[in-house]
Every structure is written in C-alpha cells, then in structure tokens.
Amino acid sequence: MAFMVKSMVGGQLKNLTGGLGGEEKSEGEKSPAEAQGMTREEYEEYQRQLVEEKMERDAQFAQRKAERATVRSHFRDKYRLPKNETDDNQIQLVGGDVELPKELAKMIEQDNEEEEEKNSVIGQLSNIQNLDLDSLKDKASATLEDLKQSAEKCCVM
C-alpha cells in the first residue's frame, strides 16, 4: 500500500518539479539497513542478535544430540553391542559430560529395575510357563505348618 502511494505521489512530484531535487537512489541501490527501514546501528545490532540466537540454537541442538547419543551408548553397553564412534564424537563435542533429561533417566532406571527383577530367582521362576507362584506359596506354607505340628507331636523333640 505504501509503495503504491509513494510511486503515485512521488512520480507526480518529480514531474511537477522536473526532477530538480537532489538525486535520489533508486530502490535497487539502497543499503540493506535502509531496505529494512532501520538505521545502520540498528541493522548491525539486529544482525548481531541473529548470530547470537543461531549460536544458542546450535548449542542446544548439539546438547540434545549428545543426550541421545548417551542413551544409545547406554543401551549398547547394556546389551553388549559394539560401540559407535559417531555417538562418542557427539558426546565429546559437547564436552564429554552429558547429563540425561529427567524423563530419560527415569526410563533407564525403570529398565534397570525390571532387569534386576528378571535376574532374580523369583523372576526366573515367573518366566517358566504353567507355573503358579501363588499355589506354590500356599503349598510351601501348608507343608511348613504340617512339619511344625508333627514336630510338636514327636516325643523325642
């Protein structure tokens, strides 16, 4: 809208004055700051802010990549898989000391607890098919009660 008004009024004024005024730069010859409608200092500050924001985004992106690489390396260690050099490089790129997000740390902790349960004797028994642990507990407690009663009846003991 402003462009149309400028072109209509500006063209008419040039015709009336005969182009006597100082020579104006055409639209294509404007500096980038003028094209944006800013002063040179404002434009330089704007460019500096853009560069800083890009650096911050890149740092955050690298941090997330390192966190993911840490999770992958954890699972590689857990399941005894070969290590990946790109994951190690991503971790070292951030500084080598990567802290996992809370959600991922909780997931890994839950996986470790589940593995510990599966590795226990009761966990191994629960993996056997057609085995009812509750009935085994009931039978074992009944057997113990029978032994106690028979021991009370025994004269030697």
N, C-alpha and C positions, 0 to 999 in steps of 0.2 A: 504494500500500500504506500509506504513512504517512498519507495523507488519510483512509483508512478507519479506521485505528486512532484517529486524532485525533477523527474525528466520533463514533465509537462511545464512546470513553472520555470525551471532552470533554462530550458530551451527557449521559452518565450522571453525571458530576461536577456539572454545572450543576443537574441535577435534585436531587441529594443536598444541595447547599449552598443550593439555592433561588435561585441567581443573586446571592448576597450579595457575591461578589468584585467587584473593580473592573470597570468596563465594558470589555469587550474590543472591538476593532474587528472588524467582520465582514471576510470575505475580500475583498470588493469595495473596502473603504476603505483597504487597505494602500498604502503608498507603493511606487513602483517598486523601490526598493532592498530593502525588506522582502519584496516579492514574489519577488525573485531570491535571497533568503536572504543578503544582504550588508548591511554597514553603509553608511551614506551616503557615507563617504570611499571605500570600496572601489568602490561603484557609480559615483561620479564619475570615479575613475581608469579604471575599465573603459570608460566612455563616451569618455573622452579617448583611450584606446588605439584604440577603434573608429574614431574620427575620423581619427587619425594613419594607421592602416592603410588607410583609404579614400583618403586623400590620396596615399599611396605607390602604391597600385594605379592611381589615376587618372593619376599622373605616368608610371608605366611604360607604361600604355596609350597615352598621348599620344606617348611616345617611339617606341613600335612603329608607331603611325600615321604619324609623321613619317618613320621609316625607309622604310616602304612608299611614301610619297609621294615620297621621294628617288629610289627605284628607278624609279618610274613616270616622274618627270621626266627621269631619265637616258635612259630608252628613248624618251621623246618627243623629246629633243634628238637622239638617235642617228638616229631615223627621220624627223626633221624634221616632227613632228606639232605641232599647236597646243598651247600651254601651258594648264594647268588652274589656275584661281585657287584652288580648294579645296586642291589639293596645296601651292601656295605658302603658303596661310594655315596649313596644318598644320605646315609646316616652320618658319614664323615663330613659331608658338605655342610651340614647344619652345625656341626660342632662335635659330633660323636656322642653327646649325652642327650638322648631324646627321652622326654617324659611322655608316656601314653596318656591320652584323654581318659577321663574317669570311666566313661562307658566301656571303652575297650579294656581297661584294666579290670573292671568288674567281670566282663565276659571271660577273660583269661583266667581269672580267679575261680569262676564257676566251673570252667572246663577242668582246671586242676583238681577241684574238689570231686567232680564226677569221676575223674581218672583214679583218684585215691580210693573212692568207694568201690569202683570196679576191681581194683587190685587187691582189695581186702578179701578175707576168706568168705565172708557172708556175700560179698559182691560176686565172687566166683560161683558160689552155690546158687545164687539167684539166676545166673546165666544158664544153668542146667535146665533143660526142658522137662516138663511134667513133674516138677518138684515144688511142693507146697511147704514153704518155711513155717507157716503158722501151725500146720499139722505136726511138723517135726518138733516145734517148740512144745506143743501140747503133749506129745508122746514122751519127750525128754523129761518134762516136769512130772508127768504121771509115773514114769519109771523111778525118778528120784523119790517121790512120795512112797512108792512101794518099797524101795530099799530102806527108807527110814523106818517104816512100820515093821518090816521084817527084822531090822536091827534091834528095835525095842523089844520084840518078842524073843529074841535069841538070849539064852541064858548065859552063854559064855561071854558075851559082850556086856 
